[in-house]
Amino acid sequence: MSTSEMNDQQVAGLAAAICATAEAMGQEMNPGTAAMMAEDLCVYPVSVVKAALKACRFEVKGKLAMADILQRAQAADGRPGKDEAWSIALCGHDESETVVMTAEIQQAMTAAASILRLGDKVGARMAFMSAYERLVTQARAEAVPVNWSVSLGHDPVRRVTAIESAVRMQLITQQAGTQYLAELRIAPISVDGQAIAGLLTGEVVEASPHIREKLAEVRQVVDAAKARLDRQRLKKAQAGRVDTYLRKRKARKAIAQLKERV
């Protein structure tokens, strides 16, 4: 991310939003302080910072602080938590598996791989998590966006299903997924191979009953994960509507009180 994420008008609007958030939390904030905070936050997309401010209004009990906003803005970058990252790294340690992982997971696993090869899974996990947390903290401090890539395994069928899953989960783009397959020179000759590749290309090819059953299992897992994401998005949207309604009601009440005083 770069400071060009926001223009001057957006930074000014963000400063006003910071002041309004502080006021909603029972705190008066100097406009100059809010402007300084907005300039520091301009490396993040506007939508991310606004979501972080909303989370602060619901979750922070004391005064609004820069650390509160940063913590929530950084957590929205899509990087998995350390436990999830470790499970992804373990899958990637199996050379037959194709795994989609972040740059930080790959680097942290390098630090833990030698320990894991010795059979010390607990020590490897500790080394991985220590390195992973350090790498994520550094990336977030520099506002580096998350970067997912595919770590290829030996099993050609698992390569296709893993890449297709990554595309559906929007970890990598459709174009990137197709490019991965092209670079692998996966040219399915059999009908089953064409059916598997068709998951990405969209070309429908009738597979054998066995492969159809396997593909159905893959689709169920991916569709279930997508449904969870859709529910999370719906929940956030509903919370946003409730927040907007409450703020409007509060504003109407304040206006009514002012009219009564006059």
C-alpha positions in Angstrom: 0.0 0.0 0.0 1.1 3.5 -0.5 0.1 6.9 0.7 -1.8 7.4 -2.5 -4.5 5.2 -1.1 -6.3 8.4 0.0 -6.4 11.9 -1.5 -6.4 15.1 0.5 -10.2 15.3 0.6 -10.4 11.7 1.9 -7.8 12.4 4.6 -9.8 15.4 5.7 -12.9 13.3 5.8 -11.1 10.7 7.8 -10.0 13.3 10.3 -13.6 14.3 10.8 -14.6 10.7 11.2 -12.0 10.3 13.9 -13.2 13.3 15.7 -16.8 12.0 15.5 -15.8 8.6 16.7 -13.9 10.1 19.7 -17.0 12.2 20.5 -19.3 9.1 20.3 -17.0 7.4 22.8 -17.3 10.4 25.2 -14.0 12.0 24.4 -13.2 15.4 22.9 -10.4 15.4 20.4 -8.4 18.3 19.0 -8.9 18.6 15.2 -5.1 18.9 14.8 -4.6 15.6 16.6 -7.3 13.9 14.4 -5.6 15.3 11.3 -2.3 13.9 12.3 -3.8 10.5 13.0 -5.6 10.6 9.6 -2.3 11.3 7.8 -0.7 8.3 9.6 -3.6 6.1 8.6 -3.7 7.2 4.9 -1.6 4.2 3.9 -4.7 2.0 4.4 -7.8 2.0 2.2 -10.6 4.3 3.3 -13.1 1.4 3.8 -10.6 -0.4 6.0 -10.1 2.6 8.3 -13.8 3.3 8.5 -14.4 -0.3 9.5 -11.7 0.0 12.1 -13.3 3.1 13.6 -16.7 1.4 13.7 -15.1 -1.6 15.6 -13.5 0.9 18.0 -16.9 2.4 18.8 -18.3 -1.1 19.7 -15.3 -2.6 21.3 -13.0 0.0 23.0 -14.2 1.0 26.5 -11.8 3.8 27.2 -10.6 6.7 25.1 -9.9 6.3 21.4 -6.2 5.8 20.8 -4.1 5.4 17.6 -3.2 1.9 18.7 -6.8 0.8 18.8 -7.4 1.9 15.2 -4.2 0.5 13.9 -4.8 -2.9 15.5 -8.1 -3.3 13.8 -7.0 -1.8 10.4 -4.0 -4.2 10.3 -6.1 -7.2 11.3 -8.3 -6.7 8.2 -5.4 -7.4 5.8 -6.4 -11.1 5.4 -3.4 -12.6 7.0 -4.3 -15.8 8.9 -3.8 -16.1 12.7 -0.7 -17.9 13.9 -2.6 -21.2 14.6 -4.2 -21.2 11.2 -0.9 -20.3 9.6 0.8 -23.2 11.4 -1.8 -25.7 10.1 -1.3 -24.3 6.5 2.5 -24.6 7.0 2.1 -28.3 8.1 0.1 -29.1 5.0 2.8 -27.5 2.9 5.4 -29.7 4.6 3.8 -32.7 2.9 5.5 -32.7 -0.5 2.5 -34.3 -2.2 0.1 -31.5 -1.1 -0.4 -28.2 -3.0 -1.0 -25.4 -0.6 -1.8 -21.7 -0.9 0.1 -19.7 1.6 1.2 -16.2 2.4 4.8 -15.0 2.1 5.1 -14.8 5.9 4.0 -18.5 6.3 6.7 -19.5 3.7 9.4 -17.6 5.5 8.4 -18.7 8.9 8.3 -22.3 7.8 11.9 -22.0 6.6 12.9 -21.2 10.2 11.0 -24.3 11.5 11.6 -26.8 8.8 15.0 -28.1 10.1 13.5 -28.7 13.6 10.4 -30.4 12.1 12.7 -32.8 10.1 14.2 -33.9 13.4 10.8 -34.9 14.6 10.4 -32.1 17.2 6.9 -30.9 16.2 6.4 -28.9 19.4 9.8 -27.1 19.0 9.0 -26.5 15.3 5.7 -25.0 16.1 7.3 -22.6 18.6 9.9 -21.6 16.2 7.4 -21.1 13.4 5.0 -19.0 15.5 7.8 -16.8 16.8 9.1 -16.1 13.3 5.6 -15.7 11.9 4.5 -13.2 14.5 7.6 -11.2 13.9 7.2 -11.2 10.1 3.5 -10.3 10.3 4.2 -7.4 12.7 6.9 -6.0 10.4 4.7 -6.3 7.3 1.8 -4.6 9.0 4.0 -1.8 10.4 5.1 -1.2 6.8 1.5 -1.6 5.5 2.5 -4.3 3.1 -0.6 -6.0 1.6 -1.0 -9.8 2.0 0.4 -11.8 -0.8 -0.9 -15.4 -1.4 1.0 -17.8 -3.6 0.8 -21.5 -4.5 3.3 -23.9 -3.2 3.1 -26.9 -5.6 3.0 -30.5 -4.5 3.8 -33.6 -6.4 0.2 -34.9 -6.8 -1.1 -33.4 -10.1 -4.8 -33.9 -9.2 -4.3 -32.2 -5.8 -2.6 -29.3 -7.6 -5.8 -28.6 -9.7 -8.2 -29.0 -6.8 -6.1 -26.8 -4.5 -5.7 -24.0 -7.1 -9.5 -24.2 -7.9 -10.3 -23.9 -4.2 -7.9 -20.9 -3.9 -9.7 -19.2 -6.8 -13.1 -19.7 -5.3 -11.9 -18.4 -1.9 -10.6 -15.3 -3.7 -7.1 -15.9 -2.4 -5.8 -15.8 -5.9 -7.5 -14.5 -9.1 -9.0 -16.6 -11.8 -6.3 -15.4 -14.1 -3.6 -16.4 -11.7 -5.1 -19.8 -11.2 -5.3 -20.5 -14.9 -1.7 -19.2 -15.3 -0.5 -21.7 -12.6 -2.0 -24.5 -14.5 -0.5 -23.3 -17.8 2.9 -23.1 -16.2 2.6 -26.6 -14.9 1.8 -27.7 -18.4 -1.1 -29.7 -17.2 -2.7 -30.8 -20.5 -5.3 -33.3 -19.5 -5.6 -36.0 -22.1 -8.2 -38.2 -20.3 -11.8 -37.2 -19.9 -11.4 -37.2 -16.2 -8.4 -34.8 -16.5 -10.4 -32.5 -18.7 -13.3 -32.5 -16.1 -10.9 -31.6 -13.3 -9.4 -28.7 -15.3 -12.9 -27.6 -16.3 -13.4 -26.5 -12.7 -11.2 -23.5 -13.5 -11.9 -23.0 -17.2 -15.7 -23.3 -16.9 -15.8 -26.0 -19.6 -18.2 -28.8 -18.6 -16.8 -32.3 -19.4 -18.6 -35.4 -18.1 -16.2 -37.4 -15.8 -16.3 -41.0 -14.6 -18.5 -41.8 -11.6 -15.5 -42.0 -9.3 -14.1 -38.6 -10.3 -17.6 -37.0 -10.2 -17.9 -38.2 -6.6 -14.5 -36.7 -5.7 -15.3 -33.4 -7.5 -18.6 -33.2 -5.6 -16.8 -33.6 -2.3 -14.4 -30.8 -3.3 -17.3 -28.5 -4.3 -19.1 -29.2 -1.0 -16.0 -28.2 1.1 -15.4 -25.0 -1.0 -19.1 -24.1 -1.1 -19.4 -24.5 2.7 -16.3 -22.1 3.1 -17.8 -19.6 0.7 -21.2 -19.8 2.6 -19.4 -19.0 5.8 -17.7 -15.9 4.2 -21.1 -14.8 2.8 -22.7 -15.1 6.3 -19.8 -13.0 7.8 -20.3 -10.3 5.1 -24.0 -10.3 5.8 -23.5 -10.0 9.5 -21.1 -7.0 9.0 -23.6 -5.4 6.7 -26.4 -5.8 9.2 -24.2 -4.4 12.0 -23.4 -1.4 9.7 -27.1 -0.7 9.1 -27.9 -0.9 12.8 -25.0 1.5 13.6 -26.2 3.9 11.0 -29.7 3.8 12.3 -28.5 4.4 15.9 -26.4 7.4 14.9 -29.2 8.9 12.9 -31.6 8.4 15.9 -29.1 10.0 18.2 -28.7 13.0 15.8 -32.5 13.4 15.6 -32.7 13.4 19.4 -30.0 16.0 19.7 -31.7 18.2 17.2 -35.0 17.9 19.0 -33.4 18.8 22.3 -31.8 21.9 20.7 -35.2 23.0 19.3 -36.8 22.5 22.8 -34.1 24.8 24.3 -34.8 27.5 21.7 
